[in-house]
Amino acid sequence: MELTAPLLQLATQALDLVLDFKRPADAVLSAFFREHKKLGARDRAFVAEAVFGVLRRYRYLSVVVPAANPRTLVIAWLIKARGMSGAALEQFAKAELIDHIRSARTDDLPLPVAAELPDWVVDKLRPAMSDADILALGRALQQPAPLDIRVNAHKADRDAVLARLQGEGYAVEATPYSPWGIRFKEHPAINRHPLFLDGSIEVQDEGSQLLALLLGARRGEMVCDFCAGAGGKTLGIGAMMASTGRLYAFDVAEKRLANLKPRLARSGLSNVMPQLIASETDTRVKRLAGKLDRVLVDAPCSGLGTLRRNPDLKFRQSPESVAELTRKQASILRAAARLLKPGGRLVYATCSLLPEENEAIVEALLAEGGFTLLPANELLAQHKISLDTGPMLRLSPAVHGTDGFFAAVLVKNGA
Ligand SMILES: C[S@@+](CC[C@H](N)C(=O)[O-])C[C@H]1O[C@@H](n2cnc3c(N)ncnc32)[C@H](O)[C@@H]1O
């Protein structure tokens, strides 16, 4: 595509709005496009690509550019990531700036810059990971995520959906771990496809799909998705229950639960009860104490495992926000644990990469007694899924091609 001065100006303006990191970049960009209604599809695509492209390499580009500002960052991205030639850019930037960027070194960078992670994140990862693994993780997190869908087992069959999509010319393949997953090579607008509109498929990362398997809810059981949000996991669990029994979908965010409603309608499930709660200590929660067979806690977390989708998130989190989240996670997990019958199953999951949001939260509950860890690797093997990351599941984009993801399965003692 041909770069023009107005287009460069638009990308610069949009980036400027994103770089205060007060709101999620995708929300800022949507608002920006609403204000620039006349922009054509190709120009929008360029602006979005430039903004997300800079965000993915923000630490590196900030080192490369002598006086980093949104415009020079976009120019540095065009040269370093898009491989644009100096000649194509000479009408937009001084020759010294172009030369400086072109000759900037790419080797010998400090680990946090090469991995595109904040220093404090690298410090928190270091006790559990080698520098080489942190670098591989950081590099994988810089790549855009593939588009994964989950076939709704209540309505459709994966092989049939796969064959249909292939027949329609989509480049798709079955996901390696989830029995319901299909991965697209491109990013088509799948939310307009008839299979999406009739609830046969939902967009969901493969890692998230595995949670329903780990929870293992059966027909007729009493189950709760404690942090249901817009119901990504709820719908997978409800399908496994074949729309029988009862599946409570709790959340404190009214808007997210509202977003669950149309998805629920499409899914054809009639066993889900969305329930807005004020907090994890709400009386509606306490009323269910000791009554449930399975509870999923897909806890609010730093989201650092999803940086492929939200590269700005790492700059909107801090050690303080993580500390606050860990207090919340521990409190929610305890409240959720009280709902289980003896022998009932509790799954704790996050899309964080940090041990303090993951293993530490689970180990603290285990140390109090009352629960036993059920090895996730053995459970997955029972489903013929060869995914062995040890007794707790830790998925990494560098190793598994999924978002960064953590899950632990616990059983309430005393059955
Ligand atoms: C990681 S998201 C869940 C995503 C969701 N499970 C899905 O698959 O779409 C965490 C959710 O926890 C909710 N949350 C935060 N505090 C909570 C609390 N005290 N009790 C229940 N849910 C809470 C948030 O509103 C958010 O929707």
The ligand as an SDF file (V2000), in Angstrom:
LIG
                    3D

 27 29  0  0  0  0  0  0  0  0999 V2000
  -10.7720  -13.7130   33.2060 C   0  0  0  0  0  0  0  0  0  0  0  0
  -12.2940  -12.9280   33.2390 S   0  0  0  0  0  0  0  0  0  0  0  0
  -13.4080  -14.2190   32.9220 C   0  0  0  0  0  0  0  0  0  0  0  0
  -13.6000  -14.5350   31.4780 C   0  0  0  0  0  0  0  0  0  0  0  0
  -14.7010  -15.5180   31.2210 C   0  0  0  0  0  0  0  0  0  0  0  0
  -14.6230  -16.7010   32.0490 N   0  0  0  0  0  0  0  0  0  0  0  0
  -14.7490  -15.9410   29.7660 C   0  0  0  0  0  0  0  0  0  0  0  0
  -14.3430  -17.0610   29.4430 O   0  0  0  0  0  0  0  0  0  0  0  0
  -15.1910  -15.1180   28.9320 O   0  0  0  0  0  0  0  0  0  0  0  0
  -12.5380  -12.6430   34.9550 C   0  0  0  0  0  0  0  0  0  0  0  0
  -13.9320  -12.1970   35.3340 C   0  0  0  0  0  0  0  0  0  0  0  0
  -14.0150  -12.1250   36.7560 O   0  0  0  0  0  0  0  0  0  0  0  0
  -14.9800  -11.1580   37.0680 C   0  0  0  0  0  0  0  0  0  0  0  0
  -14.8400  -10.8350   38.4880 N   0  0  0  0  0  0  0  0  0  0  0  0
  -14.0640   -9.9000   39.0820 C   0  0  0  0  0  0  0  0  0  0  0  0
  -14.2390   -9.9390   40.4170 N   0  0  0  0  0  0  0  0  0  0  0  0
  -15.1230  -10.9290   40.6780 C   0  0  0  0  0  0  0  0  0  0  0  0
  -15.7170  -11.4410   41.8730 C   0  0  0  0  0  0  0  0  0  0  0  0
  -15.4100  -10.9280   43.0550 N   0  0  0  0  0  0  0  0  0  0  0  0
  -16.5990  -12.4480   41.7610 N   0  0  0  0  0  0  0  0  0  0  0  0
  -16.9280  -12.9600   40.5380 C   0  0  0  0  0  0  0  0  0  0  0  0
  -16.4130  -12.5140   39.3790 N   0  0  0  0  0  0  0  0  0  0  0  0
  -15.5150  -11.5020   39.4460 C   0  0  0  0  0  0  0  0  0  0  0  0
  -14.6770  -10.0450   36.0810 C   0  0  0  0  0  0  0  0  0  0  0  0
  -15.7910   -9.1980   35.9140 O   0  0  0  0  0  0  0  0  0  0  0  0
  -14.3470  -10.8320   34.8120 C   0  0  0  0  0  0  0  0  0  0  0  0
  -15.4730  -10.9780   33.9990 O   0  0  0  0  0  0  0  0  0  0  0  0
  1  2  1  0
  2  3  1  0
  2 10  1  0
  3  4  1  0
  4  5  1  0
  5  6  1  0
  5  7  1  0
  7  8  2  0
  7  9  1  0
 10 11  1  0
 11 12  1  0
 11 26  1  0
 12 13  1  0
 13 14  1  0
 13 24  1  0
 14 15  1  0
 14 23  1  0
 15 16  2  0
 16 17  1  0
 17 18  1  0
 17 23  2  0
 18 19  1  0
 18 20  2  0
 20 21  1  0
 21 22  2  0
 22 23  1  0
 24 25  1  0
 24 26  1  0
 26 27  1  0
M  CHG  2   2   1   9  -1
M  END
$$$$
